[in-house]
Amino acid sequence: MAREAAALVLAGNGTNCERETAFACRTGGFARVDIVTVWELLHGDTTLAGYHLLVFPGGFLDGDDLGSAKAQANRFLHSAPGGSGETLFAHILRFIGDGGLVLGICNGFQLMAKLGLLPAIDRDYGRQTVTLTNNDSGRFEDRWVWLRANPASPCVFTAGLDRLYLPVRHGEGKFVARDSDMLDAVLAANLAPVVYADPATFAPTNRYPDNPNGSQAAVAGVCDPTGRLFGLMPHPEGYLFRTNHPRWTRDDVPAEGMGVAFFRNACRYVQTKA
């Protein structure tokens, strides 16, 4: 019998997508989904114990005043829940070590990059080697984009996916690796599960607006070598139903949005891991 899957969706300090993200988890099959503020974790009121998926949703953590998600990353790295003497980041590493899944969407992807959770080549968690920086357009981008999934990627969330259409809404979404060697390592290990794609050929593209931010190698999302940690700039929780699609009144759009598959894949993974 498959076990019930539980997800914790983190909120607070500028997060603004926690409710739709929690709904996406439920739609994907998670039996228990709790929205928890970062302060509940830091005060020790709630722990990660009993959860299988930790989600960092989209938003504008701390107003992006120090750069996207930087203040939250510092909070994780230097604050100890309930005065335990062990940082929240250490708790997250234990959660990962126990087999937990972590998903970062938009601002959550920025947070995972700043924490060094992605791409974590050789599982070297905690060392930042990539970042998400200002869009080449110099402005906030709010549009829909096509993505191509990499079937060779170990990513749990994109297993079996191919072509995807999802919304983006960000000002700092340009993926940049520390250096060319790091970018090559990410691509060689298939740690870029989704890339921005030309809608005609579905080849990776650096052309604006199909690549809305100028990301290197058209990278739209990154996973770690285990495939259990994944961050992406597009919003899968933004396309759960046909009515979310910008042309739902004009085109023949399926009842279920493409974003549901990410959460269903995560739930299926949890249920099959005893």
C-alpha positions as CSV (number, residue, x, y, z in Angstrom):
1,M,0.0,0.0,0.0
2,A,1.4,3.4,-1.0
3,R,2.1,5.7,1.9
4,E,0.5,9.1,2.2
5,A,2.7,11.9,1.0
6,A,3.1,15.1,3.1
7,A,4.3,18.4,1.8
8,L,5.4,21.6,3.7
9,V,5.1,24.8,1.8
10,L,7.1,27.6,3.3
11,A,5.7,31.1,3.6
12,G,6.5,34.5,5.1
13,N,8.7,37.5,4.5
14,G,7.4,38.3,1.0
15,T,6.3,34.9,-0.3
16,N,3.1,35.4,-2.2
17,C,2.5,32.1,-4.0
18,E,2.1,29.8,-1.0
19,R,-1.7,29.1,-1.4
20,E,-1.7,28.2,-5.0
21,T,1.5,26.1,-4.5
22,A,-0.2,24.2,-1.6
23,F,-3.2,23.7,-3.9
24,A,-0.9,22.4,-6.6
25,C,0.5,19.9,-4.1
26,R,-2.9,18.6,-3.2
27,T,-4.0,18.5,-6.9
28,G,-0.9,16.4,-7.5
29,G,-1.9,13.8,-4.9
30,F,-0.3,14.9,-1.6
31,A,-2.6,13.9,1.2
32,R,-1.2,16.3,3.8
33,V,-0.1,19.8,2.8
34,D,0.7,22.5,5.4
35,I,1.6,26.1,4.9
36,V,4.3,27.0,7.5
37,T,6.0,30.3,8.0
38,V,9.8,30.5,8.3
39,W,9.4,31.9,11.8
40,E,7.5,28.8,12.9
41,L,10.5,26.8,11.8
42,L,13.0,29.2,13.3
43,H,11.2,29.2,16.7
44,G,11.0,25.4,16.7
45,D,7.2,25.4,16.6
46,T,7.3,23.2,13.5
47,T,10.0,20.9,12.2
48,L,10.5,19.1,8.9
49,A,10.0,15.7,10.5
50,G,7.1,13.8,8.9
51,Y,7.2,15.7,5.6
52,H,8.4,14.3,2.3
53,L,8.5,17.4,0.2
54,L,9.7,20.9,1.2
55,V,8.6,23.7,-1.2
56,F,10.0,27.2,-1.5
57,P,7.3,29.1,-3.4
58,G,7.5,32.2,-5.5
59,G,7.4,35.8,-4.2
60,F,9.7,38.6,-3.2
61,L,11.6,37.5,-0.1
62,D,12.5,40.5,2.0
63,G,11.6,42.7,-0.9
64,D,14.7,41.5,-2.8
65,D,16.5,44.4,-1.1
66,L,19.8,42.5,-0.9
67,G,19.2,40.8,-4.2
68,S,16.8,38.0,-4.8
69,A,16.4,35.7,-1.7
70,K,19.8,36.7,-0.3
71,A,18.4,37.8,3.1
72,Q,16.5,34.6,3.5
73,A,19.6,32.6,2.6
74,N,21.5,34.4,5.4
75,R,18.6,33.7,7.8
76,F,18.8,29.9,7.0
77,L,22.5,29.8,7.3
78,H,22.9,31.7,10.6
79,S,19.7,31.1,12.6
80,A,19.1,28.2,14.9
81,P,15.5,26.8,15.4
82,G,14.4,27.1,19.0
83,G,17.9,28.0,20.2
84,S,19.1,24.5,19.4
85,G,22.5,25.6,18.3
86,E,22.0,24.0,14.9
87,T,21.1,26.2,12.0
88,L,18.0,25.8,9.9
89,F,20.2,25.0,7.0
90,A,21.6,22.0,8.9
91,H,18.0,20.8,9.5
92,I,17.4,21.1,5.8
93,L,20.5,19.1,5.0
94,R,19.3,16.4,7.4
95,F,15.9,16.4,5.6
96,I,17.7,16.0,2.3
97,G,20.0,13.2,3.7
98,D,16.9,11.3,4.8
99,G,15.6,11.3,1.2
100,G,13.4,14.3,1.2
101,L,12.4,16.2,-1.9
102,V,12.9,20.0,-2.2
103,L,11.3,22.2,-4.9
104,G,12.1,25.9,-5.4
105,I,9.9,27.9,-7.7
106,C,11.0,31.3,-9.0
107,N,12.0,33.1,-5.8
108,G,12.4,29.7,-4.3
109,F,14.8,28.7,-7.0
110,Q,16.8,31.9,-6.3
111,L,16.9,30.9,-2.6
112,M,18.2,27.3,-3.4
113,A,20.9,28.8,-5.6
114,K,22.0,31.2,-2.9
115,L,22.1,28.4,-0.4
116,G,24.2,26.3,-2.6
117,L,21.6,23.5,-2.8
118,L,21.7,23.6,-6.6
119,P,23.4,22.3,-8.6
120,A,25.5,20.8,-5.8
121,I,27.9,19.0,-8.1
122,D,29.2,15.9,-6.3
123,R,26.5,16.7,-3.6
124,D,28.6,19.6,-2.3
125,Y,25.7,21.3,-0.6
126,G,26.3,24.8,0.8
127,R,28.7,26.1,-1.8
128,Q,27.2,28.6,-4.2
129,T,28.3,28.1,-7.8
130,V,25.3,29.5,-9.7
131,T,23.0,32.5,-9.4
132,L,19.9,34.1,-10.8
133,T,20.5,37.7,-11.8
134,N,18.8,40.6,-13.5
135,N,17.0,39.9,-16.8
136,D,18.8,41.0,-19.9
137,S,15.7,43.1,-20.8
138,G,16.3,45.2,-17.8
139,R,12.6,44.8,-16.7
140,F,10.2,42.5,-15.0
141,E,9.0,39.8,-17.4
142,D,5.4,38.5,-17.1
143,R,4.7,36.2,-20.0
144,W,4.2,32.5,-21.0
145,V,7.1,30.5,-22.4
146,W,7.7,27.1,-23.9
147,L,10.1,24.7,-22.2
148,R,11.7,21.4,-23.3
149,A,12.3,18.7,-20.7
150,N,15.5,16.7,-20.8
151,P,14.6,13.0,-20.7
152,A,18.2,12.1,-19.6
153,S,17.9,14.2,-16.4
154,P,17.7,12.5,-13.1
155,C,15.1,15.1,-12.0
156,V,12.2,13.4,-10.1
157,F,9.8,16.3,-10.9
158,T,10.2,16.2,-14.7
159,A,10.2,12.5,-15.3
160,G,8.3,11.6,-18.4
161,L,7.7,15.2,-19.4
162,D,8.5,16.6,-22.8
163,R,7.1,20.0,-24.0
164,L,5.7,22.4,-21.5
165,Y,4.0,25.8,-21.6
166,L,4.2,27.7,-18.3
167,P,4.1,31.3,-17.1
168,V,7.1,33.3,-15.9
169,R,7.0,36.4,-13.7
170,H,10.4,37.7,-12.5
171,G,12.9,40.5,-12.6
172,E,16.0,38.4,-11.7
173,G,15.6,35.2,-13.6
174,K,18.8,35.0,-15.7
175,F,20.7,31.8,-14.9
176,V,24.5,32.4,-14.6
177,A,27.1,29.8,-13.6
178,R,30.2,30.8,-11.7
179,D,32.4,30.0,-14.7
180,S,32.3,28.1,-18.0
181,D,33.5,24.9,-16.3
182,M,30.6,24.9,-13.9
183,L,28.1,25.5,-16.8
184,D,29.7,22.7,-18.7
185,A,29.5,20.4,-15.7
186,V,25.8,21.2,-15.2
187,L,25.0,20.4,-18.9
188,A,27.2,17.4,-19.1
189,A,25.5,15.8,-16.0
190,N,22.0,16.6,-17.4
191,L,21.3,18.8,-14.3
192,A,19.3,21.3,-16.4
193,P,16.0,19.4,-16.6
194,V,14.1,22.2,-18.5
195,V,15.4,24.8,-20.9
196,Y,13.7,27.7,-22.7
197,A,12.7,26.4,-26.1
198,D,11.9,27.9,-29.5
199,P,8.2,27.2,-30.0
200,A,8.8,26.2,-33.7
201,T,11.7,23.8,-33.3
202,F,11.8,23.2,-29.5
203,A,15.5,23.6,-29.6
204,P,17.1,25.5,-26.7
205,T,17.0,29.2,-27.5
206,N,18.7,32.4,-26.3
207,R,16.4,34.5,-28.4
208,Y,14.1,37.0,-26.5
209,P,11.3,36.7,-25.6
210,D,11.3,32.9,-25.9
211,N,14.2,33.0,-23.5
212,P,12.7,35.8,-21.3
213,N,15.8,36.6,-19.2
214,G,18.9,35.7,-21.2
215,S,19.8,32.6,-19.2
216,Q,23.0,30.9,-20.2
217,A,22.4,27.8,-22.3
218,A,18.7,28.6,-22.1
219,V,18.6,27.0,-18.6
220,A,15.2,27.4,-17.0
221,G,15.7,25.0,-14.1
222,V,18.4,23.0,-12.3
223,C,18.4,19.9,-10.2
224,D,21.1,18.2,-8.1
225,P,22.7,14.9,-8.9
226,T,20.1,12.9,-6.9
227,G,17.3,14.5,-8.9
228,R,15.4,15.1,-5.6
229,L,16.3,18.8,-5.4
230,F,14.9,21.0,-8.2
231,G,14.5,24.7,-8.8
232,L,13.0,26.5,-11.8
233,M,12.0,30.0,-12.8
234,P,8.7,29.2,-14.5
235,H,5.6,28.7,-12.3
236,P,4.1,25.2,-12.6
237,E,1.5,26.1,-9.9
238,G,0.4,28.8,-12.3
239,Y,-1.0,26.3,-14.8
240,L,-3.2,23.8,-13.1
241,F,-6.5,24.2,-15.1
242,R,-7.4,25.0,-18.6
243,T,-8.7,28.4,-17.5
244,N,-5.2,29.4,-16.4
245,H,-4.1,29.2,-20.1
246,P,-4.0,32.6,-21.8
247,R,-5.9,31.2,-24.8
248,W,-8.3,28.9,-23.1
249,T,-11.3,30.6,-24.8
250,R,-9.8,30.3,-28.3
251,D,-7.8,27.1,-28.4
252,D,-8.6,23.5,-27.6
253,V,-6.9,23.3,-24.2
254,P,-6.9,20.1,-22.0
255,A,-8.8,20.3,-18.7
256,E,-5.7,19.7,-16.7
257,G,-2.8,22.2,-16.9
258,M,0.7,21.1,-17.6
259,G,2.0,22.2,-14.2
260,V,0.2,19.5,-12.3
261,A,2.6,16.8,-13.7
262,F,5.5,18.2,-11.6
263,F,3.6,17.7,-8.4
264,R,2.2,14.4,-9.4
265,N,5.7,13.1,-10.2
266,A,6.9,14.2,-6.8
267,C,3.9,12.5,-5.0
268,R,4.4,9.3,-7.0
269,Y,8.1,9.2,-6.1
270,V,7.2,9.5,-2.4
271,Q,4.5,6.8,-2.6
272,T,6.8,4.4,-4.2
273,K,9.7,4.9,-1.8
274,A,8.9,2.8,1.3
